[in-house]
Amino acid sequence: MSNANDTIKQGRFEYGMEVLSRIDGEAGERVVDSLADISPELGHQIAAWAFGDMYARPELAPRDRQLVTLGMLTALGGCEPQLEVHINAALNVGLTPTEITEALLHAAVYCGIPKSLNATFVAKKVFGERGLLPVPATDTLDRAVMTN
């Protein structure tokens, strides 16, 4: 690889790390760092491509991207470590605990209650660590009566 390619690759990585740090904070940085001794290229792609190219696109606001990400990770299942990072990220970009739990509840309709439960328990862990429990309950009966 030439020096010009190396410079471009390093620049993409650095920009991606800036975006990742703004969205995911230290948790995202730890993910990339944890790959250094096993798959540094995967860490590079997470920063350069996923965050530098995709998350940085202006067509969706960061909070909207996080809602999509939470829905996808919930639907996939088995992604609890990534859900933990992205629930923190969702809070970092302005989503409230109520909005997050509502998104995870809504996911139950499309991917099932077990996956929604698993994601909700990850959210509970994150909210607990950040001192955000209990999440205010919403009264769906009152809302249903008000809309009819």
C-alpha positions as CSV (number, residue, x, y, z in Angstrom):
1,M,0.0,0.0,0.0
2,S,1.4,3.5,-0.9
3,N,1.8,6.3,1.5
4,A,-1.1,8.1,-0.1
5,N,-3.4,5.1,0.6
6,D,-2.0,4.8,4.1
7,T,-2.8,8.5,4.7
8,I,-6.3,8.1,3.4
9,K,-6.9,5.0,5.4
10,Q,-5.6,6.7,8.6
11,G,-7.7,9.8,7.9
12,R,-10.9,7.7,7.5
13,F,-10.1,5.9,10.7
14,E,-9.5,9.1,12.7
15,Y,-12.7,10.7,11.4
16,G,-14.7,7.6,12.2
17,M,-13.2,7.5,15.7
18,E,-14.4,11.1,16.2
19,V,-17.9,10.2,15.1
20,L,-17.9,7.0,17.2
21,S,-16.7,8.9,20.3
22,R,-19.4,11.5,19.9
23,I,-22.1,8.8,19.6
24,D,-20.9,5.9,21.7
25,G,-18.4,7.5,24.0
26,E,-15.9,5.4,25.8
27,A,-17.9,2.2,25.2
28,G,-17.4,2.4,21.5
29,E,-13.8,3.2,21.9
30,R,-13.4,0.1,24.1
31,V,-14.9,-2.0,21.4
32,V,-12.4,-0.9,18.8
33,D,-9.5,-1.1,21.3
34,S,-10.6,-4.7,22.3
35,L,-10.0,-5.8,18.7
36,A,-6.4,-4.6,18.4
37,D,-4.9,-8.0,19.3
38,I,-7.4,-10.2,17.4
39,S,-8.8,-8.3,14.4
40,P,-7.5,-4.8,14.1
41,E,-9.0,-4.5,10.6
42,L,-12.5,-5.1,12.0
43,G,-11.8,-2.3,14.5
44,H,-10.7,-0.1,11.6
45,Q,-13.9,-1.0,9.6
46,I,-16.1,-0.2,12.6
47,A,-14.6,3.2,12.9
48,A,-13.9,4.1,9.3
49,W,-16.9,2.6,7.5
50,A,-19.6,2.1,10.1
51,F,-19.1,5.4,11.9
52,G,-17.1,7.5,9.5
53,D,-19.1,6.7,6.4
54,M,-22.5,5.4,7.6
55,Y,-23.3,7.1,10.9
56,A,-21.9,10.4,9.6
57,R,-24.4,10.6,6.8
58,P,-26.7,13.6,7.2
59,E,-29.9,12.0,5.9
60,L,-30.9,10.7,9.4
61,A,-30.3,12.4,12.7
62,P,-28.1,10.4,15.2
63,R,-31.2,9.7,17.4
64,D,-33.1,8.2,14.4
65,R,-30.0,6.1,13.5
66,Q,-30.0,4.8,17.1
67,L,-33.7,3.9,17.0
68,V,-33.0,1.9,13.8
69,T,-30.0,0.3,15.4
70,L,-31.8,-0.7,18.5
71,G,-34.6,-2.3,16.5
72,M,-32.2,-4.2,14.3
73,L,-30.1,-5.5,17.2
74,T,-33.3,-6.5,19.0
75,A,-34.6,-8.3,16.0
76,L,-31.3,-10.1,15.4
77,G,-31.2,-11.4,19.0
78,G,-28.0,-12.6,20.6
79,C,-26.5,-9.0,20.3
80,E,-26.8,-8.0,23.9
81,P,-23.2,-6.6,24.2
82,Q,-23.9,-4.4,21.2
83,L,-27.3,-3.5,22.5
84,E,-25.6,-2.3,25.7
85,V,-23.3,0.0,23.7
86,H,-26.1,1.3,21.5
87,I,-28.5,1.9,24.4
88,N,-25.9,4.0,26.0
89,A,-25.4,5.7,22.6
90,A,-29.1,6.3,22.3
91,L,-29.0,8.1,25.6
92,N,-25.9,10.1,24.5
93,V,-27.7,11.4,21.4
94,G,-30.8,12.5,23.2
95,L,-33.3,9.6,23.3
96,T,-35.0,9.3,26.7
97,P,-35.4,6.0,28.6
98,T,-39.1,6.1,27.9
99,E,-38.4,6.4,24.1
100,I,-35.9,3.6,24.2
101,T,-38.3,1.3,26.2
102,E,-41.1,2.2,23.8
103,A,-39.0,1.2,20.8
104,L,-38.1,-2.1,22.4
105,L,-41.7,-2.7,23.3
106,H,-42.7,-1.9,19.7
107,A,-40.0,-4.4,18.5
108,A,-42.0,-7.2,20.2
109,V,-44.7,-6.9,17.6
110,Y,-42.3,-7.7,14.8
111,C,-39.6,-9.9,16.3
112,G,-41.3,-11.5,19.3
113,I,-41.5,-11.0,23.1
114,P,-38.4,-13.0,24.0
115,K,-36.2,-10.8,21.9
116,S,-37.9,-7.7,23.2
117,L,-37.5,-9.0,26.8
118,N,-33.8,-9.6,26.3
119,A,-33.3,-6.1,24.9
120,T,-35.4,-4.6,27.7
121,F,-33.3,-6.3,30.3
122,V,-30.1,-4.8,28.7
123,A,-31.8,-1.4,28.8
124,K,-32.6,-1.9,32.5
125,K,-28.9,-2.7,33.2
126,V,-27.8,0.5,31.3
127,F,-30.4,2.7,32.9
128,G,-29.5,1.3,36.4
129,E,-25.8,2.1,35.8
130,R,-26.7,5.6,34.7
131,G,-29.2,6.2,37.6
132,L,-32.2,6.4,35.3
133,L,-34.5,3.8,37.0
134,P,-37.4,3.6,37.4
135,V,-38.5,4.6,33.9
136,P,-41.8,6.5,34.2
137,A,-44.8,4.3,33.3
138,T,-47.2,5.3,30.6
139,D,-50.8,4.7,30.9
140,T,-51.9,3.1,27.6
141,L,-55.5,2.9,28.7
142,D,-55.8,6.7,29.2
143,R,-54.1,7.2,25.9
144,A,-56.5,4.8,24.1
145,V,-59.5,6.6,25.6
146,M,-58.2,10.0,24.6
147,T,-57.7,9.0,21.0
148,N,-61.2,7.5,20.5
